[in-house]
Amino acid sequence: MKQIKKSRNPFICLFFLLFISVFSSQAQQFDIILGRPTDTSITASIMFYQNTELVIEYGTQPGSYNQFSSAFTLQTKLPNDIDLRLLTPNTKYFYRLKYRAVGSSGNYTYSPEYSFQTQRTTGSSFNFTIEADEHLYDIKGVPSLYKITLNNQLMGNPDFMLSLGDIFGDDHSYLDHTYTISAGELDTLHYNYRPLLGQICHSVPFYIALGNHEGERKHHFNFPIPPPSNLPINATLSRKKYFPNPYPNSFYSGNNQSELYGMDKPENYYAWTWGDALFVVLDPYRYDSRSDTSAKPTGWDWTLGVPQYLWLKNTLESSTAKYKFVFAHHIRGEGRGGITNAITNEWGGYQRVNGTTGNGYTFDVNRPASEGWTKPIHQLFIDNRVTILFQGHDHVFAHEVLDGITYQACPMAADSTYEIGMLANAGAYTADTLPGSGHIKVSVTPSCVKVDFVRAYLPADTMGVHKNGEIAFSYTIGDCIVTPCEFTYGNWSACDSSGFQTRTYTASPSGCLGTPPTDSLRRACQFSTNDFVTVFPNPAKNTINLRFANNITNLQTELVNSIGQTLYKGNTNTIDISKFSTGIYFLKIETDQGKASKKIMIQH
């Protein structure tokens, strides 16, 4: 398997700093990061690039602002958290900033109009988005592609977005792994993301799930530098300074422990309800149990800790929400894979053997009931009907199901190669593993959850098969009612001359989106890319197999490489691919049931 090396090249970090500096100074006078939305309030973290006085004007109708915040004075490049309170639940608000330079007697300037949504009531429909592993601090993430991913999310009008971590790269700054980064340098890393996130977070509240590269892990609280001036303490303070994550109150539950050295409540794990869904964000890093801090945690060292575990247990058991979504950077902290990890150690209870499998149930020994542990986390999920666990870390899209629980790995947000995770980590997954960069969109209705992998592409990479914003994979959970519009158009896709999908026609409350395809185009594209046929294994080494949902006849297959050359044609359900080199290929499939195209990863 090709290994992707981690980069801590200071020149790459410098390039990112320069990019953000130019972007912020030329394009923005301020940025807004919304956070902590509740039924009656929201926090606006506002930062101006000069000393500014401002008022927020807001109301429930576009262009009409009959409510006003207090007047605030903001210092240059220092965010100020402004809370709007006494809002109406289940309501969309519109707002703008009224501002001018401190000491100016001139007219006020007005920002564009922005918006936000207060908590949805049960029975409401809404959508939210998820991104992961932005990695703009090293060579993996590309700021120009990240801006496209952000814009794609904004176009979907989500109620909020979550990042699953490895955003800031707090532990990536030193080649010698001494983690001697200063508080000022950490401030710079967090500050760098504000002008980018400010593209959409003025209208899309932002939640953070901590990743292993956020640096806030117990492993480093006392090693190699003792407190108070070390990486995890300064990283926590910097994150809280620039981004308003939830803390426990009447709306959010979470970590109530006040930590030393000014960290107070660390805002690292939390939960809330929105519409018919419970949202739970976990932190697997702050509480690892390894006593030897000179080495990384492994296996049973990774833990949520008793307080977080008991909070998770109580949160799941006391919730009556129809859907329960859980978010974590990775279920074991580190390692690779989804359901292969879900059966092991604290998550599944079985001893981990050879890095990938479980052998022997040892949960009772390693997590004693006398300390408060009652069952593995995966069993908690089963007993409390968790709908989906979303995780990042592996830089790849992978959809797996174990014991009725969906384990969803999320792709990188800004990988311009579109295959870093596929090349390095796809072998750790068992099903529906796809390359690409972009975000996850989750649509929630009272009867159905729909999950879409929305791909992002740089303009230069859309000249062939792919289109920015295309849906690479989609699935549903629950009773998804098909409307007449969806029945007519939703199962058909526009195709290019080679038969590859270019656009899917869907429905909205106001009707069909896009121009319906012609009858001839429907016949040419009569397939559902996810349900019509399954190709496995993927990635594959020697052979690939086709499994169809229904009986078929007149099977024809064609394997095409990434530059459009046909390498194989046949008519069998098993294809020998051992002679083809490692890389991305497209398998075109035609039967009496219709046509399909599948992206295949060959990996030797």
C-alpha positions in Angstrom: 0.0 0.0 0.0 1.3 3.4 -0.9 2.1 5.4 2.3 1.3 9.1 2.5 3.9 10.8 4.6 2.9 13.5 7.1 4.4 16.9 6.4 5.6 19.3 9.0 7.4 21.4 6.5 7.6 25.0 7.9 7.6 26.4 4.3 4.2 24.9 3.7 2.9 26.4 6.9 4.4 29.7 5.8 2.6 29.5 2.4 -0.7 29.0 4.2 0.0 32.0 6.4 0.7 34.1 3.4 -2.4 32.9 1.6 -4.6 33.7 4.5 -3.0 37.1 5.1 -3.6 38.2 1.5 -7.1 36.8 1.5 -8.1 38.5 4.7 -6.6 41.9 4.0 -7.9 42.2 0.4 -11.3 40.5 0.7 -12.7 41.1 4.1 -13.0 43.9 6.7 -14.4 41.4 9.3 -15.5 37.8 9.7 -18.3 36.3 11.7 -18.4 32.8 13.1 -21.8 31.8 14.5 -22.0 29.2 17.2 -24.0 27.8 20.1 -27.4 28.2 18.5 -30.3 27.3 20.9 -34.0 27.7 20.9 -33.8 31.3 22.1 -30.2 32.5 21.5 -27.1 32.4 19.3 -23.5 33.5 19.7 -21.8 35.6 17.0 -18.1 35.7 17.3 -17.1 38.8 15.3 -13.6 40.0 14.5 -12.7 43.2 12.6 -9.4 44.0 11.1 -9.4 47.5 12.7 -10.8 49.0 15.9 -14.5 49.2 15.2 -17.8 50.1 17.0 -20.9 48.1 15.9 -24.5 47.2 16.5 -26.2 44.0 15.2 -29.6 44.7 13.7 -31.9 41.7 13.3 -35.5 40.6 12.6 -37.6 37.7 11.3 -38.2 39.1 7.8 -35.6 39.8 5.1 -34.6 43.5 5.0 -36.6 44.3 8.1 -34.6 44.7 11.4 -36.8 45.7 14.4 -34.4 44.4 17.0 -30.9 45.6 18.0 -28.0 44.5 20.1 -26.1 46.7 22.5 -23.3 48.8 21.0 -19.9 47.1 21.1 -16.3 48.2 20.6 -14.1 45.6 19.0 -10.3 45.8 19.0 -8.3 45.0 15.9 -8.1 41.3 15.2 -9.6 40.2 18.5 -12.9 38.3 18.3 -15.7 39.4 20.5 -18.5 36.9 21.4 -21.9 38.7 21.2 -25.0 36.8 22.4 -28.4 37.5 20.9 -31.0 36.4 23.3 -34.8 36.2 23.8 -35.2 34.9 20.3 -38.2 32.9 19.1 -37.8 29.1 18.7 -38.1 27.4 15.3 -37.6 30.7 13.5 -35.3 32.0 10.8 -33.7 35.3 11.6 -32.0 37.9 9.3 -29.4 40.3 10.5 -26.7 42.7 9.5 -23.8 44.6 11.1 -24.0 48.4 11.5 -20.4 49.6 12.0 -17.8 52.3 11.7 -14.2 52.9 12.8 -13.7 53.8 16.5 -13.6 57.6 16.9 -15.2 58.2 13.5 -18.1 60.7 13.3 -19.0 59.7 9.8 -21.8 57.5 8.5 -22.1 53.9 9.5 -21.4 51.1 7.0 -23.8 48.2 6.7 -22.8 44.6 6.1 -24.7 42.3 3.7 -27.7 40.6 5.1 -27.0 37.2 6.8 -29.3 34.7 8.5 -29.5 31.9 11.1 -32.1 29.4 12.4 -33.1 28.8 16.0 -33.8 25.3 17.2 -36.2 23.3 15.1 -39.2 21.7 16.8 -40.0 18.0 16.5 -41.6 17.2 13.2 -39.5 19.8 11.3 -37.3 19.1 8.3 -33.8 20.5 8.0 -30.3 19.6 6.8 -26.8 20.0 8.2 -23.3 19.4 6.8 -20.1 17.7 8.0 -16.6 18.4 6.9 -13.4 16.7 8.2 -9.6 16.8 8.1 -9.2 20.3 6.6 -5.3 20.0 7.0 -4.6 23.4 5.5 -1.5 23.5 7.8 0.3 20.9 5.7 0.6 19.7 2.1 -2.6 17.6 2.3 -5.1 20.5 2.3 -5.4 23.2 -0.4 -7.1 26.5 0.6 -8.5 27.1 -2.9 -10.3 23.8 -2.9 -11.4 24.3 0.7 -13.2 27.5 -0.3 -15.1 25.5 -2.9 -16.1 22.9 -0.3 -17.3 25.7 2.0 -19.3 27.3 -0.8 -20.9 24.0 -1.7 -22.1 23.6 1.9 -23.5 27.2 1.9 -25.5 26.5 -1.3 -27.3 23.7 0.5 -28.7 26.2 3.1 -27.8 24.0 6.2 -28.9 24.9 9.7 -25.3 24.3 10.9 -22.1 22.5 10.1 -19.7 20.3 12.0 -16.0 19.8 11.6 -14.7 16.4 12.7 -11.2 17.7 13.6 -7.6 18.0 12.4 -8.5 21.6 11.6 -5.7 23.7 13.1 -2.6 21.4 13.2 -1.5 22.5 16.7 0.9 19.6 16.9 2.4 20.0 13.4 4.7 22.8 13.9 8.0 21.2 14.9 10.0 18.5 13.1 11.6 17.3 16.4 8.2 16.4 17.9 9.0 18.5 21.0 5.7 20.3 20.7 7.3 23.5 22.0 4.8 25.7 20.1 4.1 29.0 21.8 0.8 30.5 22.7 1.2 33.2 20.0 1.9 30.6 17.3 -1.2 28.7 18.4 -3.3 31.9 18.2 -2.0 32.3 14.6 -3.0 28.8 13.6 -6.6 29.4 14.9 -6.8 32.9 13.5 -5.8 31.6 10.0 -9.1 29.8 9.6 -11.4 32.7 10.5 -11.4 34.5 7.1 -12.1 31.2 5.3 -14.8 30.0 7.6 -16.2 33.5 7.5 -17.3 32.8 4.0 -20.2 30.8 5.3 -20.3 30.8 9.1 -21.9 34.2 9.1 -25.1 32.2 8.3 -24.1 28.6 9.2 -23.2 28.0 12.9 -20.0 26.0 13.3 -19.3 23.1 15.7 -15.9 21.6 16.4 -15.1 17.9 17.2 -11.5 17.7 18.3 -9.0 15.7 16.3 -5.7 14.2 17.2 -3.8 17.1 15.6 -5.7 19.7 17.7 -3.0 18.9 20.3 -5.5 18.8 23.2 -4.7 15.3 24.4 -3.8 14.0 27.8 -0.7 12.5 26.3 0.8 16.0 26.1 -0.6 17.7 29.3 2.6 16.6 31.2 4.9 15.5 28.4 7.3 16.8 27.1 6.6 20.2 28.7 4.8 20.4 32.1 2.0 22.9 32.6 1.1 25.7 32.4 2.8 26.7 29.2 2.4 23.6 27.1 0.6 22.6 23.9 -2.8 21.2 25.1 -3.4 24.1 27.6 -2.5 26.8 25.1 -4.4 25.0 22.3 -7.5 24.9 24.4 -7.3 28.6 25.3 -6.7 29.5 21.7 -9.6 27.4 20.3 -12.0 28.9 22.9 -10.7 32.4 22.1 -11.4 32.1 18.3 -14.4 29.7 18.1 -17.5 29.5 20.3 -18.1 25.8 21.0 -21.0 24.8 23.3 -20.7 24.5 27.1 -23.3 23.0 29.4 -26.4 25.1 30.1 -30.1 24.6 29.9 -29.9 23.7 26.2 -26.6 21.9 25.8 -25.2 19.1 28.0 -21.6 18.3 28.2 -18.4 18.5 30.1 -19.1 20.3 33.4 -15.5 20.0 34.8 -13.6 23.3 35.1 -10.0 22.8 34.3 -7.0 24.6 35.6 -4.8 27.3 34.1 -7.7 29.4 32.8 -9.2 26.6 30.6 -12.4 26.5 32.7 -14.9 24.3 30.9 -13.0 23.0 27.9 -16.0 22.7 25.5 -14.7 19.4 24.2 -17.8 17.1 24.4 -21.4 18.1 24.2 -24.9 17.2 23.0 -28.1 18.9 22.0 -31.5 18.1 20.3 -32.6 19.7 17.0 -35.9 18.7 15.4 -36.3 14.9 15.6 -32.5 14.3 16.1 -30.1 14.1 19.0 -26.5 15.3 18.3 -23.6 14.0 20.4 -20.0 15.1 19.9 -17.3 13.1 21.6 -13.6 13.7 22.6 -11.5 10.6 22.6 -8.2 12.4 23.3 -8.3 14.3 26.6 -8.5 11.2 28.8 -6.2 8.5 27.5 -5.0 6.2 30.3 -1.4 5.5 29.2 0.9 6.0 32.2 4.1 6.1 30.1 3.7 9.4 28.5 6.8 9.0 26.4 4.9 6.7 24.0 1.7 7.1 22.1 -1.5 5.6 23.5 -2.6 2.3 21.9 -5.4 -0.2 22.3 -7.1 0.1 25.7 -5.1 3.3 26.4 -7.7 5.1 24.3 -10.7 6.0 26.4 -13.5 8.5 26.8 -12.8 8.4 30.5 -15.5 7.5 33.1 -17.1 10.9 33.3 -17.6 11.2 29.5 -18.7 7.6 29.2 -21.3 8.0 31.9 -22.5 11.3 30.4 -22.7 9.6 27.0 -24.7 6.7 28.5 -27.1 9.0 30.2 -27.5 11.2 27.2 -28.4 8.3 24.9 -30.7 6.6 27.4 -32.6 9.7 28.4 -33.2 10.9 24.8 -36.5 10.2 23.1 -35.3 11.6 19.8 -36.1 9.5 16.7 -32.6 9.8 15.3 -29.4 9.8 17.2 -26.2 11.1 15.5 -22.8 10.7 17.1 -19.6 12.5 16.0 -16.0 11.9 16.8 -12.7 12.4 14.9 -12.1 8.6 15.3 -13.7 6.0 17.5 -10.4 4.8 18.9 -8.5 8.1 18.8 -6.1 6.8 16.3 -5.7 3.8 14.1 -7.6 3.3 10.8 -11.0 1.9 9.8 -14.6 1.9 11.1 -16.4 -1.3 12.0 -13.1 -3.2 12.3 -12.4 -0.9 15.3 -16.0 -0.9 16.6 -15.6 -4.5 17.9 -12.4 -3.9 19.8 -11.2 -2.4 23.1 -13.4 0.1 24.8 -15.7 0.5 21.8 -16.5 -3.2 21.3 -15.0 -5.0 24.2 -12.8 -7.5 22.3 -9.1 -7.7 22.6 -7.4 -6.2 19.5 -5.1 -8.7 17.7 -2.8 -8.1 14.8 -4.0 -4.5 14.6 -7.3 -5.3 12.9 -9.4 -8.0 14.5 -11.0 -8.8 17.9 -10.2 -12.0 19.8 -11.5 -12.6 23.3 -14.0 -10.4 25.2 -12.0 -8.6 27.9 -14.1 -5.5 28.5 -15.0 -6.5 32.1 -11.3 -6.8 32.9 -10.1 -3.6 31.2 -13.2 -1.5 32.1 -14.3 -2.7 35.6 -18.0 -2.3 36.5 -16.8 -1.0 39.9 -15.5 2.2 38.1 -18.9 2.8 36.4 -18.4 0.9 33.1 -21.4 -1.2 32.2 -21.0 -2.2 28.5 -18.9 -1.3 25.5 -19.8 1.8 23.5 -21.0 -0.1 20.5 -23.4 -2.0 22.7 -24.6 1.3 24.1 -25.3 2.3 20.5 -27.3 -0.8 19.8 -29.3 -0.6 23.0 -30.2 3.0 22.4 -30.8 2.9 18.6 -28.0 5.2 17.5 -28.6 6.0 13.8 -25.2 7.0 12.5 -21.6 7.5 13.9 -19.7 10.0 11.8 -15.9 10.0 12.0 -13.0 11.6 10.1 -9.3 10.8 10.5 -8.9 8.4 7.5 -9.4 11.0 4.8 -11.8 8.8 2.8 -15.5 8.3 2.3 -16.6 4.9 3.6 -20.1 3.7 4.5 -20.4 0.6 6.7 -23.2 -0.9 8.8 -22.6 -3.1 11.9 -25.5 -4.5 14.0 -27.9 -1.9 12.4 -25.6 1.0 13.3 -24.2 3.0 10.4 -20.5 3.9 10.7 -19.8 6.7 8.2 -16.2 7.9 7.5 -16.1 11.4 6.0 -13.7 12.5 3.3 -11.2 15.3 3.4 -12.5 18.8 2.8 -9.6 20.0 0.6 -7.6 17.2 -0.9 -6.7 18.3 -4.5 -5.3 14.9 -5.4 -8.8 13.4 -4.5 -7.2 10.1 -3.4 -4.9 10.6 -0.3 -7.2 8.6 1.9 -8.1 6.1 -0.7 -4.4 5.2 -1.3 -3.4 5.1 2.3 -6.4 3.9 4.3 -9.1 2.3 2.1 -7.9 -1.2 3.0 -9.1 -0.6 6.6 -12.8 -0.4 5.4 -15.1 -3.2 4.3 -17.8 -1.5 2.1 -18.7 1.5 0.0 -15.3 3.1 0.0 -14.8 6.1 -2.4 -12.1 8.6 -3.1 -12.7 12.3 -3.5 -12.8 15.5 -1.6 -15.9 17.4 -0.3 -18.4 17.3 2.5 -21.3 15.2 3.8 -24.9 16.6 3.6 -27.5 15.1 6.0 -31.1 15.8 5.3 -33.5 15.0 8.2 -37.3 14.7 7.9 -39.7 13.2 10.5 -39.7 9.9 8.6 -36.3 9.8 6.8 -32.6 10.6 7.0 -30.7 11.0 3.7 -26.9 11.2 3.5 -25.1 12.6 0.5 -21.4 12.7 -0.3 -21.1 16.0 -2.1 -17.8 16.2 -4.0 -15.8 19.4 -4.5 -13.5 19.9 -7.5 -11.1 22.6 -8.6 -12.3 24.2 -11.9 -9.3 22.6 -13.8 -10.5 19.2 -12.7 -14.0 19.4 -14.1 -13.1 19.2 -17.7 -13.8 15.5 -18.0 -16.1 13.1 -16.1 -16.7 15.1 -12.9 -18.7 18.2 -11.9 -18.2 20.2 -8.8 -21.1 19.5 -6.4 -21.9 16.1 -7.8 -23.3 13.5 -5.5 -20.8 10.6 -5.4 -22.8 8.4 -3.0 -26.2 8.6 -1.4 -28.2 6.5 1.0 -31.3 6.7 3.2 -32.4 5.5 6.6 -36.1 5.2 7.5 -39.3 5.6 5.6 -38.4 7.8 2.7 -41.6 8.8 0.9 -41.1 9.2 -2.8 -43.0 12.2 -4.1 -44.4 12.3 -7.7 -41.5 14.7 -8.6 -38.9 12.3 -7.2 -40.5 9.3 -8.8 -40.4 11.0 -12.2 -36.9 12.5 -12.0 -35.2 11.5 -8.8 -34.0 8.1 -10.0 -32.7 9.4 -13.3 -29.4 11.1 -14.0 -28.1 13.2 -16.8 -25.1 11.5 -18.5 -22.3 12.6 -20.7 -21.5 10.8 -24.0 -19.6 8.1 -22.2 -22.5 7.2 -20.0 -21.1 8.7 -16.8 -23.4 10.4 -14.4 -23.2 14.2 -14.5 -26.3 15.4 -12.6 -29.0 13.9 -10.5 -32.5 15.5 -10.6 -34.1 15.7 -7.2 -37.1 17.3 -5.6 -37.7 20.1 -3.2 -40.8 21.5 -1.4 -41.2 24.0 -4.3 -40.9 21.4 -7.0 -38.2 19.8 -9.1 -34.7 21.2 -9.3 -33.2 21.6 -12.7 -34.6 20.8 -16.1 -36.1 17.3 -16.3 -34.2 15.0 -18.7 -35.8 14.0 -22.0 -37.2 10.5 -22.4 -34.2 9.5 -24.6 -31.8 10.7 -21.9 -33.7 8.8 -19.3 -33.3 5.6 -21.3 -29.6 6.3 -21.7 -29.1 6.8 -18.0 -31.5 4.3 -16.4 -29.6 3.4 -13.3 -29.3 4.2 -9.6 -25.5 4.3 -9.0 -25.8 2.9 -5.5 -28.6 0.4 -5.6 -28.5 -1.1 -9.1 -25.2 -3.1 -8.7 -22.6 -3.6 -6.0 -18.9 -4.0 -7.0 -16.6 -5.7 -4.4 -14.0 -5.7 -3.0 -13.2 -2.1 -3.6 -10.2 -1.5 -3.4 -9.4 -4.7 -5.1 -6.1 -6.5 -5.9 -6.8 -9.5 -8.1 -10.4 -9.7 -9.0 -13.6 -7.7 -8.7 -17.1 -9.1 -8.4 -20.5 -7.8 -9.5 -23.6 -8.4 -7.4 -27.0 -7.2 -8.7 -30.1 -6.3 -6.8 -32.3 -8.3 -9.2 -31.8 -11.0 -11.8 -30.3 -9.6 -15.0 -29.5 -10.6 -18.6 -27.3 -9.3 -21.4 -24.5 -8.3 -19.1 -21.7 -6.2 -20.7 -18.8 -4.7 -18.8 -16.1 -2.3 -19.8 -13.1 -1.2 -17.6 -11.7 2.3 -18.4 -8.7 4.0 -17.0 -8.5 7.6 -15.7 -7.7 9.0 -19.2 -10.5 7.2 -20.9 -8.7 4.2 -22.4 -10.7 1.0 -22.5 -8.6 -1.8 -20.9 -11.1 -4.6 -20.7 -14.5 -5.7 -22.1 -16.4 -8.8 -21.0 -19.7 -10.3 -19.8 -19.1 -12.1 -16.6 -19.7 -11.3 -12.9 -16.1 -11.7 -12.0 -13.3 -9.7 -13.6 -9.5 -10.4 -13.4 -7.8 -7.1 -12.7 -4.4 -8.5 -11.4 -2.5 -7.3 -14.5 -3.6 -3.7 -14.1 -1.5 -1.3 -12.1 -2.5 0.5 -8.9 -4.8 3.4 -9.6 -8.4 4.7 -10.2 -10.5 3.1 -12.9 -14.1 3.2 -14.1 -16.2 0.1 -14.6 -19.2 0.7 -17.0 -21.9 -1.9 -16.7 -24.9 -2.5 -19.0 -27.7 -5.0 -18.6 -31.3 -5.4 -19.5 -32.1 -3.5 -16.2 -30.1 -0.5 -17.4 -26.7 1.1 -17.1 -24.3 2.0 -14.2 -20.8 3.3 -13.8 -18.6 2.6 -10.8 -15.3 4.0 -9.7 -12.9 1.2 -8.9 -9.6 1.4 -6.9 -7.0 -1.2 -7.9 -4.4 -1.5 -5.2 -1.4 -4.0 -5.3 
